[in-house]
Amino acid sequence: MSVRPAVIRQSLEAMRKRVAGVENPLQESGASSTNNHRVAFRHEGKLLEPIAGQFVMDFSTREKIITSTPVRRSDPQPREDEAAGWFARGIALEEDPNTQTEAIAAYQRVLDIEPAHAAAHINLGTLYYNRQDFNLAEKHYRSALEADPRYALAYFDLGNVLDETGRVHEAIQTYKTALQLAPTYADAHYNLALAFEKLREPRKALKHWQAYVKLDTAGPWSVHARTQIQRILQADGLKLVYKRG
């Protein structure tokens, strides 16, 4: 999703005014484009859309990360600029399935310059995840967390790998950590509910289905979540009637 340069400049200025101590949001806060063509900056584990002054309630892996996590102040500025250039190139290349191999190479160049560039690790992990190379995906998601232990998206993505590779109990703990950092992370509630369903623990799933529909009131996944809520409540109701009888 594209964001006009004028909107980016407005967002940067609004972020500086709203969050004390943030001088350069493009270097100090990870950011994503939103569905209203604005920029939201990651702050304290959540995404803040500074122009409106609101936290974005439903961010997910479908959003494109457009900046990096904090850089090391000891690095020379030219190296920072080089890393940013390769990162932007990676984003542009990954949009086209035919150039995703080049995107991987671009993100690797970022990591050659800044090994702790969490956003590059995330985007690399997602490219490998989509290729079903779960070992490399997990490696990069874990590297992102080493670089930034409060990165809710990294916990969410790692949870997806763990779930996909059959480590459902570990996935549940990872999704829970993502929600501790970002309680309004709708996709984490959704995937956590699915994980509990896999373990045949519908009552635990129910809590997260209900949280999801509060955050996504009209989306296509909300229909499935509401169906699951109705099914669980009906099943519990029948059990209660049976016990009373």
Secondary structure as the mmCIF struct_conf table of DSSP 4:
data_model
#
loop_
_struct_conf.conf_type_id
_struct_conf.id
_struct_conf.beg_label_comp_id
_struct_conf.beg_label_asym_id
_struct_conf.beg_label_seq_id
_struct_conf.end_label_comp_id
_struct_conf.end_label_asym_id
_struct_conf.end_label_seq_id
HELX_RH_AL_P HELX_RH_AL_P1 PRO A 5 ARG A 18
BEND BEND1 VAL A 19 VAL A 19
TURN_TY1_P TURN_TY1_P1 ALA A 20 GLY A 21
BEND BEND2 GLU A 23 GLU A 23
HELX_RH_AL_P HELX_RH_AL_P2 PRO A 25 GLU A 28
BEND BEND3 SER A 29 SER A 29
STRN STRN1 ALA A 31 SER A 33
TURN_TY1_P TURN_TY1_P2 ASN A 35 ASN A 36
BEND BEND4 HIS A 37 HIS A 37
STRN STRN2 VAL A 39 HIS A 43
TURN_TY1_P TURN_TY1_P3 GLU A 44 GLY A 45
STRN STRN3 LYS A 46 GLU A 49
TURN_TY1_P TURN_TY1_P4 PRO A 50 GLY A 53
STRN STRN4 GLN A 54 VAL A 56
BEND BEND5 MET A 57 MET A 57
TURN_TY1_P TURN_TY1_P5 THR A 61 ARG A 62
BEND BEND6 GLU A 63 GLU A 63
HELX_LH_PP_P HELX_LH_PP_P1 LYS A 64 LYS A 64
STRN STRN5 ILE A 65 ILE A 65
BEND BEND7 THR A 67 THR A 67
BEND BEND8 THR A 69 THR A 69
HELX_LH_PP_P HELX_LH_PP_P2 PRO A 70 ARG A 72
TURN_TY1_P TURN_TY1_P6 ARG A 73 SER A 74
BEND BEND9 ASP A 75 ASP A 75
HELX_RH_AL_P HELX_RH_AL_P3 GLN A 77 GLU A 94
TURN_TY1_P TURN_TY1_P7 GLU A 95 GLU A 95
BEND BEND10 ASP A 96 ASP A 96
HELX_RH_3T_P HELX_RH_3T_P1 PRO A 97 THR A 99
HELX_RH_AL_P HELX_RH_AL_P4 GLN A 100 ILE A 113
TURN_TY1_P TURN_TY1_P8 PRO A 115 ALA A 116
HELX_RH_AL_P HELX_RH_AL_P5 ALA A 118 ASN A 130
TURN_TY1_P TURN_TY1_P9 ARG A 131 GLN A 132
HELX_RH_AL_P HELX_RH_AL_P6 PHE A 134 ALA A 147
TURN_TY1_P TURN_TY1_P10 PRO A 149 ARG A 150
HELX_RH_AL_P HELX_RH_AL_P7 ALA A 152 GLU A 164
TURN_TY1_P TURN_TY1_P11 THR A 165 GLY A 166
HELX_RH_AL_P HELX_RH_AL_P8 VAL A 168 LEU A 181
TURN_TY1_P TURN_TY1_P12 PRO A 183 THR A 184
HELX_RH_AL_P HELX_RH_AL_P9 ALA A 186 LYS A 198
TURN_TY1_P TURN_TY1_P13 LEU A 199 ARG A 200
HELX_RH_AL_P HELX_RH_AL_P10 PRO A 202 LEU A 215
BEND BEND11 THR A 217 GLY A 219
HELX_RH_AL_P HELX_RH_AL_P11 PRO A 220 ARG A 244
#
